[in-house]
Amino acid sequence: MKNFAHLLIYSLIPVIVFAQSNTVNIDFEKYFEDKTMRVDYLHGGNSQSESFKIFAIKHDGAWGGRVKVMNDPYNLGLYAFDVVDVASGKVLYTQGFCSVFGEWQTTLEATRIEKDFEESIRFPWPKNAVKIVMRKRDSTNTFQTLWTETINPAMYANASHTGSLAKVRYFLSNGNPKEKIDIVVLADGYTAADSSDFSNDVERFIEAFFSVEPFKSRKSDFNVAAVYSTSPVSGIRLQESNYYPANVLGCTYFTFETERYVLTEREWTVRDYASLAPYDFLVILLNSTKYGGGGIYNLYITASAKTSTAAYVMVHEMGHHMAGLADEYYTSDVAYQVTVPKYEPWEFNITALLNPQSLKWKNMVEPNTPIPTSWQKEQYEQTGKIDINGEPYYAKVGAFEGAGYLSKGMYRPEVDCIMFSHSLKFCRVCHQGLSRVMDMYVAK
Ligand SMILES: [Zn+2]
């Protein structure tokens, strides 16, 4: 999906040097209970400032997340939070993420008004007092602390809030959620009478997702559960048709005035339904025939379930959601003025190539592949198609100019990838990025 917020992020918030530090193992049982703490807060502000206000602290069901690799060794995301043990000062858990506020902050609207957004962080329930440290990248690429808050878990020893909001059905069960990658699929715009239709769409998602590597050969690493979150009437809001059903999760097209971009501002409602099953990643299927979707790193994806390109949208958006992969395309109706970044972007799969000697995926480049790597760029821009037979470095890893919405000054790892075109294949760099993230969740 076109995610124009990224455009402005590149120009306003130059991002980090790619980092591959070591993983940190923490004795899970010493510091955590086997349940999830969810902190709901309002993330608000305008284009220049932001603030955080706690709304609620909840027991969010069983913990199904990482239990061995507790830090985020790849430094992904525009934001990150740490859970720090107050007594020892030890960082117990870290997670990078992106957010709706973070994207909204780069829109023109944010230069005019202030706005609050629902947001949540989730982590295993600490046994003792912890300090939450919220960080964000600054203009020099460095994470800076924006907010800290100390939480005494004894004050929030409440029962799980989730109750029985909706029916849950497992479509794929491969074992203990703490040793698996857990995907929860939610329904938006499906009525109770549409439930078998939703089941079919969940099957479509599973078929699409597990037909593509690196997911295909690792299907046994995943659990997939569906939550039958029901809406009072069918369909998703379509403002061009003046159709405004009260869909349960509040997903809408025209997010940030981009027609095909579908997000919801009701994150807490999404999470209330999602927490009926342990989850690492969230998929919201839209009961809609209109092309669209969205995917935010460590938040959720949305995807229209009833279009001819649904499979592509679902897998592409999972690339954003699971590993923070950037869009590699640059020609799709992008009409924004963007400047070439002065800093290396944080995503695994695009580079500003500021120093070709330290290309972050250089160990995957063959010795006879030039950097930057030539390709039939003009021809592609005229036809919109990759000429497989005519590309001298097709299926080779290099640095191909044109990526991340920028025609010049930004490079992608291969000529083609599902983050570049509708091809149903990740390039090797995206493949590796996704594998690295998956490995963190299944580490024993
Ligand atoms: Zn790629």
Residues whose N, C-alpha, C, O or C-beta is under 5 A from the ligand:
A	BS01	ZN	N349 C417 M419 F426 C427 C430
